[in-house]
Amino acid sequence: MGMSFRSIALGALGGLALILSAGCQQSVDCVRLIQHQAMIDPAGLGEPQKIEAVKVTACPPQKWVALAIKKTPIYTDMQWRSPSKVTALGIAYVHLPLPLPASMIVWLAKQEYAKQGENGELIGEWTDNLGRPWFEAQNAKYHVRGYVLTHGFDAWIVYSGYKRIDQPPSAAELGVATRALERVVPIPIAPDVPDKPLASSD
């Protein structure tokens, strides 16, 4: 999906280095998050694997292609692309200059979308029963949905989305992407799983 897809999900990260103060750290209940994993339908997902590049354990969709990892001074982003090349799953990791609540990162994203005018808009934001703040946004070409997790000085933006083209996105691909979103757990709080090398593609 390239940088355009990444930019709508990661627009807030460029501002993190400029933050000079923040409120109290917020975090999901680690036990409840791990218990939540057992309730997710694994259909179409691979086995749990540790992905050190973005410091999570995850179950990427089967037959989806791991794209080249993008690293900047602010964040590291890993994406998987569906066989149709219309849908993608992404995990971005950032080491924060200060501990920030996940809600602050979503707020920063909201400001970035507002700046983009007609090219970008935040459609909605909400908090689920695990305490994860979610967002949904789009621009002229891409639609994205995801949530934010924080743990100390670390933060993750976990997202999926699709190209806004003439034909509707695949319901099957969106379904497996949604299930994969729910199976991401930061390594600091995740049960131990085997390492598995990632085959990447540009």
N, C-alpha and C positions, 0 to 999 in steps of 0.2 A: 504494500500500500504506500510505502515511501514516506517522505517527510511530511506531506500534507496531512496524512492520517495521524501521525505522531503529534503534529503541532497542535491539533485541536484538543488532544488529551493532555498534553504536557505544557500547555501555555503558561501555567502558573509557575513552573519550576525556575524560569529565568529570574523571577523576582525573589526567590528564597534567599539568595546571597545578600540581598539588600535589607533583609529584616534585622532590626536591631533589638527588638524585644518581643516577647510573646507571653501569652497567658499560661495557665496550668496545662500540663500534658494530659491528653485524653488517650485512652487505649481501650480496645475491646477486651472483653473477658476472655482470656486465653483458653480456659477450659471449655467454655461454651463454643468458642470458635472451632476447636478441634472436634468437639462432639458433633458440631454442625456438619462436618465433613462426612460422617457416617450416614447422613440422611440424603446425600446427593446421589442421584442415579448415575452410575459410572458408564452408561452406554455411550460408545463412541470416543471414550477417553482412554489415554494410555495409562500405564502404571505410574504411581507416584514416583517422582524423581527430584533429586536435589539439583537446583540450578544456581550454582555459586555466583554466576555473573550478576544476578539480581537478588541474591540472598533469600531465596524462597524454596519451598517444595511445591510442586505443581503437577498436574496431570494434563499436559497439552493434548489437544484432540489428535486421534489417530489419523495418519496420512496427511496431516497439515505440515507444511514446510517451515522449518525454523529459518528465519531471515538473518542476515548479518547483524550482529549486536552493534548498537550505536552507543558510543561513549562520548560524553562531553565533560567539561570540568564540573558541571552541575549534576548530571544524572547519567545512569546507564539504563538503556531500554532494550528489551528483548521482545520480538514479535514472531508470531506464527501466522502463516497465510493459508487459507483454505484452498482446496483443489480448484475451485472456480476462480480464485484470485479476487473475489469480491468481498469476502469477509475475513476479518483478522482478529487475533487475540494478542494483547500486549501486557507486559509487566514492566513498569519503570521503577527503578530504585534510586533514592537520593539520600546522601548522608548530610543531614541538616547542620547549619552553623550553630543552631540552638534548638532545643526540643520544642516542637510546634504541635498543637493539637491538629488532628486530621481536619477538623472543621475549618481551620485557618487556611489550609492548603486549598480546600474547595472554594473558600471565599476569594482567594487569590485568582483561582481559575475563572471565577465569575467576572472579576474585573477585567481579565484579559479578553474574555468573550465579548464584553460590552464595548471594548475599544475597537473590536473588529467590525462593528456596525452590521451592515447587511451580509457581510461575509461569515459572520459567526454569531451564534446565539446559544445561550444556556436555556434549554427547554424546561428543565426541572431539577430539583435537588431534594433529597429526603434522607432520613436516617432509619436503618433497619433495626430489628429487635436485638441484633448483636452489637449495636452502637456504631456501625460503619456508616459514614456519610457517603451517599451516592450522588452521582450527577448524570445528566443526560444533555448532550449538546450536539450541534451540527453546524456545518457551513455549507456552501453551495455544492460541494462534492462529497462530503463524508458525514456520516452520523456515528456518534460514539456514546457509549454508556459504560459507567464503571464506578469504582469506589476507592476510598483512600484508607490506608492503615498506617498507624505510626507506632513506634516502639523506641522510646528514648530519643536518640539523635537520628534514628533511621525512619524513612517514610517510603511507602509504596503506593503507586497509582496502578490499579489493576483494571483493565478496560478491554472492551471489544467493540467492534463496529463494522460498518460496511460502506461500500461506495454507493452514492446516490445516483443510480443510473436509471435508464428508462424502465427496465424490468424490475419487479419487486425482489428483494433479497431472498435467498433460500431459507425457508423456515427450518429445515433440517440443520443447516450450518449455524443459524442463529441459536438454535436449541443447544447444540453441542458447545458453542462458544459460551453460552450462559452457564452451562454446567461446569465448564472449565474455570470460569471466573470464580465460582464458589469453592473450588478445590485448591486455591492458592493460600498458603500459610507461610508467614515469615520464618526463616530458619531459626531465629532466636527462640521461637515458641513452638516449633514444629517437632513432632516425633521424628526420630532418626529414620531416614530412608537411604537406600543405596545411591551412590553417585552414578550418573549415566552421561557419557559424553554426548554433546549435541552436534548433530550434523547441520551445518548452516549453508544457506544459499543466498546469493544476492537477488 
